[in-house]
């Protein structure tokens, strides 16, 4: 705010309350329109990340199968892609860089079934709610 004296009168330059309210209203409208879109984008990024990771794990399982002649057992689990199981002498891994590659974006281990319901092998996560089914971020993500 500037203060100046003009012909003996003190004039103050600044914003009126109405101008401030208009600016705040515009900012509020922008936040209301843009905010949900940004949140939707950030939310879907976890599901998309899980989709890509599931495909990478499924490809790594194929490499494991080529070397070992079989998929990992339920007891060996997906850890067999990172660390050699004692029962697999032909292991030529690691097939994934580290154990974080078999953890979903919600910090839970990916699930694995061989034989799977949808194919020879199923790799999946139950999404953000950790329950079967769901929509949006709670939907199941698998290699089928």
N, C-alpha and C positions, 0 to 999 in steps of 0.2 A: 504494500500500500504506500502510495506516495502522498506527501503532504506539500502543498504549495500555497503561497499567499498571492492573491491576485486582487489588486485594488482594495486592499484592506480586508478582504474576505479570505477565510481559510477554506481551501478546497481539498478534499481527500479523494484520491482515485483508488478504486478497488472493485471487488465483485459484490454484487447485490445478493441477497438471500435467494432471490428468484433464479439468478444465473447459476448459483451453486446447486440449487435443487434440480435444475434442468440437466446439468452435467452429471449429477449423481443418478438421476433417472436413466440417462443414456447408458451409463456404466452398468447399472442394474439390469437393463434390458440385454446388453451384450453378454453379461455373465449368465443370464437365464437362457439365452439361445446357444451360446458357445459351450458353456459348462457341461451340459449333458452329453454333447457330442464328444468332448474330450474324454469324459469318464467312460463312455461307451467304447471308444477306441482303446483306451488303456485296459479296459476289462477284457476285450476280445483278444488282446495281444497274448495273454496267457494261454488261451485255448489254441491260438495259432502256433505258439511256441511248442505246446504239447503235441500238436499234430506233426510238426517237423521232427521233434525228438522221437516220437513213436516210429516214424518211417526210418530214421537212422538206426534205431535199436533193431527193427525188423531186418534191415539190411545186414547188420552185424551178426544177427542170429543165422542168416544164410551163410555167412563166411565161417562161423563156428561149425555149422553143419557140414560144410565142405571139408573142413579139417578133421573133425571128430567123427563124422559119419552119422551123427545124430544131433538133436537139439539138446540143450541142457535139461537135466531132470528138474523136477519141482524142488528137490532138496538143494541142487546147485543154484537154481534161480538165475536171474540176470547177472549176478555177481560173477558168473563164469565167463562173462564177456570182458571183465576187467582183470580178474585174478584167476590163474590156472587152477582148476580143480584137480585133486589128486588122482581122480579116475580117468583123466583125459591126457594120455601121453602125447598125442599128436596136436596138442594145443599150440596155435601159432599166433597168439595174441600179444598184447591186449587188442581186442576188437573195438573197444571204446577207450577214450583217453583217460578217464578216471571215474570214480564212483558217482560223481555228481551227474554224469550222463544218464544214469538210470534212476534219477530222482525227478519227479514231475515238477512243474512250476509252483505247485502248492506245497513243496517240500515233503512229499510222500513218495515212497518207492513205486515205480511203475509195476503194474500187475502183469503176470506172464502165465500163459497156459499152453501146454503142448501135449496132446493135440488140443486145438482150440475149437470153440463153437462156430467160428466164422471161417476157419481155414486150418492149415497145418499147425500154425502157431498164432496165438493172439497176444498182442502187447497192448495194454490199455491203461488209462487212468479214469477214475470216476468223477473227475472235475472238482470244482471248488467245494461242493457239498459232501464229497466222499461217499455218495450213495448212487445206486444204479438209476439210470434215466436222467431226467432233468433237462433244462433248456438254458441257453445262454452260457454263462461261465460254469454252470452246474452240470452241463451235458457231459456225457461220456465221450472220450476221445480214444480211438483205437486204430489199428492198422487195417481195418476192414472197410 
